[in-house]
Structures are given as structure tokens and as C-alpha cells.
Amino acid sequence: MSAEATESDLSEDERRGLELVRETRGVHQSEFWKELDVSSRKGSRIASKLEEKGFVEREETVHEGNTTYLITPVIDERELDFSLLMAGEMLSPFVGEEEVDAQSDAFSQWIMNLAYEDQIDAEPEPEPEPEPEGEF
């Protein structure tokens, strides 16, 4: 994303377009302008501006027999929170697997680690001991 471009710099149509792309996690440009209720020419300009400003990526593709672009949001990796996939030092067994048996040992162990973390987080911290008064 360009250092100067922020969402506050976007026009109303560009904001609506960016919101649509983020909500759908990707939309074909041939559908993009229809969803925004603008002309195909204006939709193309909006998509181009969003790409220029670094908010979306456009990749040429074929959709319903026509050449168009797939518009996808650019994800800032600094905003990703992988802690939701972790239980202690264990990564979720669902990451990278097509199917995971919820009855498997790996899944059970991961859930137990989550429960153990919650138990530790719920314990109150001990009060610090007051320092003795007097001269040293």
C-alpha cells in the first residue's frame, strides 16, 4: 500500500468499492460495477484507482466465458492475528489440512492446551508484598 494512500483519501465510490471487495474477499470486475450500480467504465476506473493506491490487486481471468479481472483485497500482514490458531506452542491441527477428525488425538490435545491456557489466564495475580519501612 502506498505510504500516502489511506482510506480517508478515497472517494465515496472508491470506499464502497473497497468495502465490496473486502466483504466478498474477491469479486470479478464484470460483477463489481453491477454491484456498485455504476457503469462498467466507472467501475473499471474505481478498480484501477484502488489498485493504484495499493488497496486491491487485479488479476486477469476468464469468468463466464469473458476476459475480466478478479479484484482481491490487499492484506496487510501486520494486521493478521495468528494467536487465534495457537494453543500454547501448538498450532491448530486444522491449519493446512483438508479434513481433520474432531475425534482425533491431535485435536483433543490442542483443545486441552486451550483450556489449560484459559485456566492460567483466569487465575488472579498475587498481590505484591509491601516493602518494609525503615532506614537502610
Secondary structure, 3 states (H helix, E strand, C coil): CCCCCCHHHCCHHHHHHHHHHHHHCCEEHHHHHHHHCCCHHHHHHHHHHHHHCCCEEEEEEEECCEEEEEEEECCCHHHCCHHHHEECCEECCCCCCCCCCCCCHHHHHHHHHHHHHHHHHHCCCCCCCCCCCCCC
